């Protein structure tokens, strides 16, 4: 039994990993899912049946694709907040 820190769950390590992959994240997500990721995001937002008065919170927003979809839906959410622990992902989301 090891008494050392479990580095696989270290927040700084995880954040650094996502910072490293951020520039390629969207491309790889689209490629590896064969574009299905775009369809499920649109479907997820449609399932919310937004009225234009809601606040949507997107936890672990990454590059913000779901948050952006919530804002540009017709009607879109009145306010959208995307939260992520990867600063690089958030920078790309604000792009």
C-alpha positions in Angstrom: 0.0 0.0 0.0 1.4 3.4 -1.0 1.1 6.3 1.3 2.3 8.9 -1.3 0.1 11.4 -3.0 -2.1 10.1 -5.8 -0.7 12.2 -8.7 -3.4 11.0 -11.1 -5.9 13.2 -9.2 -3.6 16.1 -8.6 -5.5 19.2 -9.8 -2.4 21.0 -11.0 -1.4 18.0 -13.0 -4.8 17.6 -14.6 -5.0 21.4 -15.3 -1.5 21.3 -16.9 -2.6 18.3 -19.0 -5.6 20.1 -20.4 -3.6 23.3 -20.9 -1.2 21.2 -23.0 -3.9 19.7 -25.2 -6.1 22.8 -25.5 -4.9 24.0 -28.9 -5.8 20.6 -30.4 -8.8 19.7 -28.3 -11.6 20.8 -30.6 -10.0 19.3 -33.7 -9.4 16.0 -31.9 -12.9 16.0 -30.4 -14.5 16.5 -33.8 -12.2 14.0 -35.6 -12.3 11.2 -33.0 -16.1 11.5 -32.6 -16.6 11.7 -36.4 -18.5 15.0 -35.8 -21.0 13.4 -33.5 -19.9 15.8 -30.7 -21.5 18.7 -32.6 -24.8 16.9 -32.9 -25.0 15.8 -29.3 -24.3 19.4 -28.1 -27.1 20.8 -30.3 -29.4 18.0 -29.1 -28.5 18.6 -25.5 -29.3 22.3 -25.7 -32.6 21.7 -27.6 -33.6 19.3 -24.8 -33.4 22.2 -22.3 -36.3 23.9 -24.2 -34.8 27.3 -23.4 -37.1 30.3 -23.3 -34.5 33.0 -23.2 -34.8 33.7 -19.5 -32.5 31.0 -18.2 -29.0 31.0 -16.7 -26.9 28.1 -18.0 -23.9 26.9 -16.1 -21.4 24.8 -18.1 -19.0 23.1 -15.6 -15.7 21.9 -17.1 -16.6 23.9 -20.2 -13.3 23.3 -21.9 -13.2 25.5 -25.0 -16.8 26.5 -24.4 -18.6 24.7 -27.2 -21.7 23.8 -25.1 -21.8 27.2 -23.5 -21.6 28.9 -26.9 -24.4 26.6 -28.3 -26.6 27.6 -25.3 -26.0 31.3 -26.0 -26.6 31.2 -29.8 -29.7 28.8 -29.6 -33.0 30.3 -30.6 -34.0 31.4 -28.1 -30.7 31.2 -26.3 -30.1 31.4 -22.6 -30.2 34.9 -21.1 -26.9 34.2 -19.4 -24.3 31.6 -19.8 -21.4 30.9 -17.5 -18.6 28.5 -18.5 -16.2 27.3 -15.7 -13.0 25.3 -16.2 -9.8 24.8 -14.3 -7.7 25.0 -17.5 -6.8 28.6 -18.1 -5.8 27.8 -21.7 -9.1 26.1 -22.4 -10.9 29.2 -21.1 -8.7 31.5 -23.2 -9.6 29.6 -26.3 -13.3 29.7 -25.3 -13.2 33.4 -25.1 -11.3 33.5 -28.4 
